[in-house]
């Protein structure tokens, strides 16, 4: 090992020797790139994981295995983990690895202990597509900001959708599924609905048409089963086993890749819900939860400014709740600068430089790392599978020196578990009884339909009463109220009819259901958080 390489390794050995609890990523590789220095252990402090992180690298460079190494050691430390399993190959966490071969060789080079073992895994899916328990969210809970991202709305359309939600919130109308939102949108462009919006502005028919078409398309693409009840509770992500191991929750996505924006935005909704539900904890010794967003570029592609602001707020504010967020993508340039600046921990796998755009992304990536003895422009294009350039935040919050790192081998299987193992994990889940069956209680769609039906019946009844009154007046003019026939229309009969209609509506089952829906009462509106999601 050269003197320069030895000097860099010495700095790594000293900088990564943390006093508090940490997880082990691997061992340092000298600047010559040939020798793994086992005693120069590269670690990540648990207390720094709520400062968030980035795992990046080209396809096939080992990002998924890195996620597995992180999840395993967090679970061992009693920290729950949430992973979006886009490719469907993280179920191997439920099966112990076989060991031997390249695994034994790698761990011998690192001079680190290794034990094959399986981990506690909870499997979820979106709305019933795939294995595991279905995860659902209500339209009311999801909110207009995130839903606009899913629907691909422009600024004007997003503003109109916000007005639709505002009116429904003011009325205490629960938007549980897509048919509720469709019904409210159709109502607000009807003659009666336009009167309801008087004083609040209005919605152009053409804009409402775009929103309705996108909602119908979303419904056909799987939103019809994703949006609804029972809504997922974030507390179910924070569980540990009886022996103190953190539960690793896998959201299986391979069967629903045709609507990637919905699923990435759903993950953003989960972050917003966690922010609302969790107490402030400051900087704990270990995180409350580590949340991993795979294919993070999907979160930002074609995103509105309002949505990007919401993501930035979530990342910045949720740190104080003890939640660490790790973005996983191909290049750091996939993540907006304002959000990238919040990510204190970096694991950068190999990058390609085959095109001018690749070369530009490589230079941008190198510029984001602290200075070091490594030629990062060369190192990042020559890293082998399972190697990465690492820098993390120390226990004092300062960036550690850049470390070219040979990463540990996972202790669970790399790749998916056997089908029988997956079925057993799903069958033994304690969540099946709560989320297994969809609910369809009375909500905005049914309430508006009942309201229209009651109004129609009331109008028909009033017309019939007036016809009967005119017939009686024609047969015996002396019985007509003062003011003649016009008086029969505008006098006491009208008051009695109105009173009867009001009594009918108030006593109807639809009216009582409207009071119960979403836990609201007259005079109480649905309120929203800074992320546009409903406050519980």
Secondary structure, DSSP 4 states (H G I P E B T S, - for coil): --HHHHHHHHHHHHHT--SS-EEEEEEEE-TTSS-EEEEEEEEEEGGGGGG-EEEE--TTSSHHHHHHHHHHHHHHTT-EEEEEESSS--GGGGSB----HHHHHHHHHHT---------EEEEEETTBSSSEEE-B-HHHH-HHHHHHHHT--HHHHHHHHHHHHHHHHHT----SHHHHHHHHHHHTSHHHHHHTTTT----HHHHHHHHHHHHHHIIIIIHHHBSBSPPPGGGGS-B-TTSPBPEEEEE-GGGGGGHHHHHHHHHHHHHHHHHHSPP--S-SS-SEEEEESSTHHHHTT--HHHHHHHHHHHHHGGGGTEEEEEEES-GGGS-HHHHTT--EEEE-----SSHHHHHHHHHHHHTSPP-SS-HHHHHHHPPTTEEEEE-B-TTSPBPPPEEEEEPPPSBPSSPPPHHHHHHHHHT-TTHHHHSS-B--S-HHHHHHHHHHHHHHHHHHHHHHHHHHHHHHHH-GGGSPTTHHHHHHHSHHHHHHHHHHHHHHHHSHHHHHHHHGGG--TT----B-TTSPBP-
